[in-house]
Amino acid sequence: MKTLPVLDPITDEACCTPAGQPALGAEEAKQKALVFKALADPNRLRLLSIVKAESSGESCVCDLTDPLDLGQPTVSHHLKILVDAGLLHREKRGTWAYYSLVPGALERTAGLLAAL
């Protein structure tokens, strides 16, 4: 299928050819933006670094409120966003939730821009 040039509305002359198909589909762009939006908050970046630095590989939500000086509902909200973005895994044990990094999530995140 041949693409026709775009006509300038004033001169009625060809001014440019339209761009090709986008490299990212709409759904793929939406998923990638979800990750970037999750990382765009300083508290969420700190939460990721705390969970990553934990020697056991996981952190209880009860241990994440003090370092951020935030209430438990706020921390839980930030953690949910990180889980929804595919960066953290959540495991409920009794009344507490434990969070760990999704294997390979940080490496995939680092490669998102390179894949554009």
Phi, psi and omega in degrees: 000125182272137179266129178274147178292154177278135180266137175291127184295339182270310184267346182062024178254157178292127182249334180190165174259143182296152178295156178287187179298143178295145180292331179253135172284166183299316182291319179296319178296321179297317180294318179293321178296327178301319179293313181296323177295322179296323182277350185282359181251129182300324180293323179289324175297319179295318178300315178301316182293325179293313180297317180296323184282345182295127184297330180280349180086001179212157179226140175278143179303330181294338179266000185256352182281315183298313181300332181264351183054044178234158177287160182301318178299321180292316178297317179298322177299312179297319179296321179299319179297319178293324176293313181299331179278355178083018181265325180239153175250140181245132175231122181272130176228106183065235181268354184251154175248138178246140185240139176220159178290140172289128181305128178080358184296318182290324178293318178295321179297318179297330181274354183300314181289324180295331181284347179290000000 
